[in-house]
C-alpha cells in the first residue's frame, strides 16, 4: 500500500478527498438536485408532472412575501441580540473568569444537552401570561395589566436568540482566548485607555469570531420554524413554517421545494452582502 501511494503521489490528495466527496454527493448534491427537479413540477399529490413550473418560485414573492421578509427580519434581530449579549459575557469569561472558565463555558453549552423542542417549550412557561417575567414587566409598567409576551414577535425572537446563543458565543470566545495579552499590555504602555485598547486591539482581533458567530447564528435562525410555531401565532410565522406545512400537511411538494430554494438563495444573498460590507478582512483592517 505504501509503495502504491509512493508511485502515485499525484493521486493521493484525490484519494483522501474521495470519501468526503462521495458523502457530499450522495447526501447533499443528489437530494438538492432532486429538490430542484421537484420545484419545477405541477399537479397534485401523487400525480406531479415536470412542466418547468417557474410560477412556484414566484409564489415566494407574492403569496408568501410576508413570511419571507419575517424570516430575514427575525433572524437578523436574533443575531444582533445574541451578539450584544454574548460578547460581554465571553469577554468576561476569557479575561476575568480565571480558573472558572470551563465551568462558565459549560453553562453556555449546557442547554444543548436538552433537545431543541424541549428548550423551546420551556419558554412557554417562562413567557406565560401568569409567569414571573410577564409579572415583573407588568409591575414596572413595561406591559399593561392585560399585556402579554407569548404570541408576539418578541417571544419568537427571544426563543430564536436563546436557542442559537451558544453558536454565537463560542466562536467569539475562541477568538478572545487566542489574543496575546502582551498586546493589551503594550497598548497600556502606550497610554491607551481601556476603551481605546478594546477598540483598537481586542475588537479587531476578535472580529473573525464575530463573523463566524453571526454566520452560524443567522443561517439556522432564518430557516427556523419551531419558535414561531410554539411561541407565536400565524401572524408571526416565518417561511420555514410555510415550507414545513407544505411538505407535511398540504403535501404540496413543488411549492415547498421552490420555497426552500428561494430561502436558501435569500440567505446566501444576505451573507454575501454581509461579507462584502463587514467581512473579516474589513473588520481586521
Secondary structure, 3 states (H helix, E strand, C coil): CHHHHHHCHHHHHHHHHHHHHHHHHHHHHHHHHHHHHHHCEEEECCEEEECCCCHHHHHHHCCCHHHHHHHHHHHHHHHHHHHHHHHHHHHHHHHHCHHHHHHHHHHHHHHHHCCHHHHHHHHHHHCCCCCHHHHHHHHCCCCCCCCCCCCCHHHHHHHHHHHCHHHHHHHHHHHHHCCCHHHHHHHHHCCCCHHHHHHHHHHHHCHHHHHHHHHHHHHHHHCCCHHHHHHCCHHHCCHHHHHHHHHHCCCCHHHHHHHHHHHHHHHHHHHHHHHHHHCHHHHHC
